[in-house]
Amino acid sequence: MDAERIREALEKWGAALLVVFAVAWGLMYRGISGETLADALKDVSGALVPVFAAFFAARLVRTDLAPGQRFLRAGEDAVRTVQSAYPSQLQGPKYDRQGYNPEAGAKGGRYLFHQASTGRRRASFVPVSPLSEGVVAITVSKLNLVILGRDGTPEDDARRAVKDAVLRELERLGRDALPHEVIDDVKGRTAIAVDFDEEAMGARRFRRAAERVMAAAHQAVLALPEGPADANSAPPDAGSR
């Protein structure tokens, strides 16, 4: 049984097993008789009904989502997981403008940002929108490097280092298990973009793959040489990206 099936089984049966264990422990404590068995069956059925109702309701909600929404949600979960591992260096998913109100109809995108927890400057690292199509794009600019104090490397060299690190991580993931395509015509600040096969992978496997790719890219930036000692005192950038 692979990890995906194990996780699904735990989600479905974990709570049920805990209930059964608790009831069995109660039987051992009170003794086994017709009356205690009847009470135990009543307790088990009463406890399992809301457990399975909640489980199937959650499954229905996920099933009702359009494929793009399922993958966007999975990608956002991956962003939050990576951000929580590096809270002093990564922030997001956040909108690219302070005070942005999506209900006002204005255009704006969300990103995983490089942003020091003690500073206001930030630089986009992973755009959120492409995740709905199974695409993980990694962007690196001078500002990313300055914020992390790693501007001892030219931008193009930094992007190549990030690309190489992501490609190595993809090899570790395995091409057969996680089908994907590296987009070759990336431009500007994009170091690498990986288009995963959503239909073949499923949202959960995509989430794990996206998480590992983003983490590998961030670690590659951290591995770059540090810049001048006063790098973080550079004047604020005019934009957040």
Secondary structure, 3 states (H helix, E strand, C coil): CCHHHHHHHHHHHHHHHHHHHHHHHHHHHHCCCHHHHHHHHHHHHHHHHHHHHHHHHHHHHHHHCCHHHHHHHHHHHHHHHHHHHCCCCEEEEEECCCCCCHHHCCCCCEEEEECCCCCCCCEEEEECHHHHHCEEEEECCHHHHHHCCCCCCCHHHHHHHHHHHHHHHHHHHCCCCCCEEEECCCCCCEEEEEEECHHHHCHHHHHHHHHHHHHHHHHHHHCCCCCCCCHHHCCCCCCCC
